[in-house]
Amino acid sequence: MSDRAVRITYWIATGFVALVYLGGAIFYITASDMVTGMYESVLGYPTYLIWPLAAVKIVAAIVILWRPSAFLTDFAYAAIFWHLLLAVSAHVSAGDPGWPPALLALVALVVSFLTQNRVRAVKSPHGNVMRGQQA
């Protein structure tokens, strides 16, 4: 892939993940009654997770867009990865049809992670997985 194509792919994937996370946080905050009902009745999760998850989603989106340090960004990528993986499995296990957005965000996250070092100035030591080398 050319550098231009990688740059476009990276920003589309990263922007999509950030949009999903910021949108999710806004939804958690503005429709907290609906989210509480979903957490209790559909997913069977405790509702005290809603507000911390909303805050962490905002922070994670900002970190992957701003990229203040490689360590913090890699930590955010890891946290988002596990959250999305668990979100897909929770929705599928509950028989809830809300899993496709989480799966699309998970795929976009992997694309963003694999293309990050060709685009961003702050390089991740783990971002060259496709080339089989370390930064």
Buried (B, 14 or more C-beta within 10 A) or exposed (E): EEEEEBBBBBBBBBBBBBEBBBEBBEBBBEEBEEBEEBBEEBBEBEEEBBEEBBEBBBBBBBBBBEBEEBEBBBEBBEBBBEBBBEBBEBBBEBEEEBBEBBBBBBBBBBBBBBBBBBBBEBBBEBBBEEEEEEE
